[in-house]
């Protein structure tokens, strides 16, 4: 059982490494046309792992953008809720 958890953890770490590397290439370096080979080289992994974990470059990009959109929506909700609380406080003053 321990061995299975170690393998699962390693898999999760590798997937996260690939996603974070791709995010860095896309969002920080502006390389939206980065190939799977460029992502793999930057992450220090074999290119086939990208296809293994994400099936394709397009699927990896879709996952990254979906996650980014979800994070932005969560931030927007926090801001909206904070704004509502502020308005309530001001109204009750």
C-alpha positions in Angstrom: 0.0 0.0 0.0 2.8 2.4 0.8 4.4 1.8 -2.6 1.1 2.6 -4.3 0.9 5.9 -2.4 4.5 6.8 -3.3 3.7 6.1 -7.0 0.5 8.2 -6.8 2.4 11.0 -5.2 5.1 10.9 -7.8 2.5 10.9 -10.5 0.8 13.9 -8.9 4.1 15.8 -8.6 5.0 15.1 -12.2 1.6 16.2 -13.5 1.8 19.4 -11.3 5.4 20.0 -12.5 4.3 19.8 -16.2 1.3 22.1 -15.6 3.3 24.7 -13.7 6.0 24.6 -16.3 3.5 25.1 -19.1 1.8 27.9 -17.1 5.2 29.6 -16.8 5.9 29.3 -20.5 2.5 30.5 -21.5 1.7 33.2 -19.0 5.1 34.5 -17.8 7.2 34.0 -20.9 4.4 34.6 -23.4 5.2 31.4 -25.3 1.6 30.4 -26.2 3.0 28.4 -29.1 5.3 26.3 -26.9 5.5 22.7 -28.2 5.3 19.6 -26.0 9.0 19.2 -26.5 9.7 22.7 -25.2 7.5 22.1 -22.2 9.1 18.8 -21.5 12.6 20.2 -21.8 11.8 23.1 -19.5 10.2 20.7 -16.9 13.0 18.2 -17.3 10.7 15.3 -18.2 10.3 13.1 -21.2 7.9 14.5 -23.8 5.8 11.3 -23.7 4.8 12.0 -20.1 2.9 15.1 -21.4 0.9 12.8 -23.7 0.5 10.2 -21.0 -0.9 12.5 -18.4 -2.7 15.0 -20.6 -3.3 13.1 -23.9 -2.3 16.2 -26.0 -0.9 19.7 -25.8 -4.3 21.1 -26.5 -5.8 19.2 -23.6 -3.0 20.4 -21.3 -3.7 24.0 -22.4 -7.4 23.5 -21.9 -6.8 22.2 -18.3 -4.5 25.2 -17.5 -6.9 27.8 -18.8 -9.9 26.1 -17.1 -8.0 26.2 -13.8 -7.0 29.8 -14.3 -10.6 30.7 -15.1 -11.8 28.9 -12.0 -9.2 30.8 -9.8 -10.3 34.1 -11.3 -14.0 33.3 -10.7 -13.2 32.5 -7.0 -11.3 35.7 -6.6 -14.1 37.7 -8.2 -16.6 36.1 -5.8 -14.4 37.0 -2.8 -14.2 40.6 -4.0 -18.0 40.8 -4.7 -18.7 39.4 -1.2 -16.3 41.8 0.4 -18.0 44.6 -1.5 -21.4 43.5 -0.3 -20.2 43.4 3.3 -18.7 46.9 2.9 -21.9 48.2 1.5 -23.9 46.6 4.4 -21.5 48.1 6.9 -21.7 51.5 5.3 -25.5 51.3 5.2 -25.7 50.4 8.9 -23.4 53.2 10.0 
